[in-house]
Amino acid sequence: MINIRKTPERYESKFADFIRMCADAKAKGVTQVVVACPSVIGDDYDEVMENLSRLADNGLELHIVNPMAKK
Protein backbone atom coordinates (compact mmCIF):
# COMPACT_ATOMS: atom_id res chain seq x y z
CA MET A 1 0.00 0.00 0.00
CA ILE A 2 1.30 3.44 -0.88
CA ASN A 3 1.35 6.04 1.89
CA ILE A 4 -0.59 9.05 0.60
CA ARG A 5 -0.84 10.83 3.94
CA LYS A 6 0.47 14.36 4.13
CA THR A 7 1.54 15.21 7.66
CA PRO A 8 0.11 18.59 8.67
CA GLU A 9 2.53 21.47 9.06
CA ARG A 10 4.09 21.69 12.57
CA TYR A 11 2.41 18.38 13.43
CA GLU A 12 5.40 16.84 15.24
CA SER A 13 5.74 19.73 17.68
CA LYS A 14 2.00 20.20 18.30
CA PHE A 15 1.37 16.49 18.90
CA ALA A 16 4.67 15.45 20.50
CA ASP A 17 2.85 14.08 23.57
CA PHE A 18 0.38 12.15 21.42
CA ILE A 19 3.18 10.65 19.30
CA ARG A 20 5.06 9.68 22.48
CA MET A 21 1.90 8.16 23.98
CA CYS A 22 1.42 5.97 20.89
CA ALA A 23 5.02 4.79 20.96
CA ASP A 24 4.93 4.10 24.72
CA ALA A 25 1.64 2.21 24.47
CA LYS A 26 2.94 0.02 21.67
CA ALA A 27 6.21 -0.65 23.51
CA LYS A 28 4.30 -1.69 26.64
CA GLY A 29 1.88 -3.91 24.74
CA VAL A 30 -1.09 -1.68 25.51
CA THR A 31 -3.85 -2.00 22.92
CA GLN A 32 -6.26 0.74 24.01
CA VAL A 33 -5.86 4.43 24.77
CA VAL A 34 -8.34 6.78 26.42
CA VAL A 35 -8.56 10.52 25.80
CA ALA A 36 -10.59 13.03 27.77
CA CYS A 37 -12.06 14.81 24.76
CA PRO A 38 -12.04 14.51 20.96
CA SER A 39 -9.93 17.65 20.53
CA VAL A 40 -6.94 15.67 21.82
CA ILE A 41 -6.71 14.03 18.39
CA GLY A 42 -6.88 17.25 16.41
CA ASP A 43 -8.43 20.58 15.61
CA ASP A 44 -9.05 19.96 11.92
CA TYR A 45 -9.54 17.13 9.45
CA ASP A 46 -5.86 16.69 8.59
CA GLU A 47 -4.79 16.48 12.23
CA VAL A 48 -7.56 14.03 13.11
CA MET A 49 -6.77 11.81 10.13
CA GLU A 50 -3.04 11.84 10.94
CA ASN A 51 -3.66 10.89 14.56
CA LEU A 52 -6.20 8.19 13.73
CA SER A 53 -3.71 6.78 11.23
CA ARG A 54 -0.96 6.77 13.86
CA LEU A 55 -3.24 4.95 16.27
CA ALA A 56 -4.00 2.35 13.61
CA ASP A 57 -0.33 2.04 12.62
CA ASN A 58 0.45 1.20 16.26
CA GLY A 59 -2.45 -1.25 16.61
CA LEU A 60 -4.22 0.95 19.15
CA GLU A 61 -7.92 1.37 19.80
CA LEU A 62 -9.21 4.82 20.75
CA HIS A 63 -11.75 5.50 23.49
CA ILE A 64 -13.10 8.96 24.22
CA VAL A 65 -14.49 9.69 27.68
CA ASN A 66 -18.19 10.54 27.70
CA PRO A 67 -18.39 14.17 28.84
CA MET A 68 -21.87 13.53 30.25
CA ALA A 69 -20.79 10.58 32.40
CA LYS A 70 -21.23 11.04 36.14
CA LYS A 71 -18.03 11.36 38.10
Secondary structure, DSSP 8 states (H G I E B T S, - for coil): --------TTHHHHTHHHHHHHHHHHHHT--EEEESSGGGG-SSHHHHHHHHHHHHHTT-EEEE--TTS--
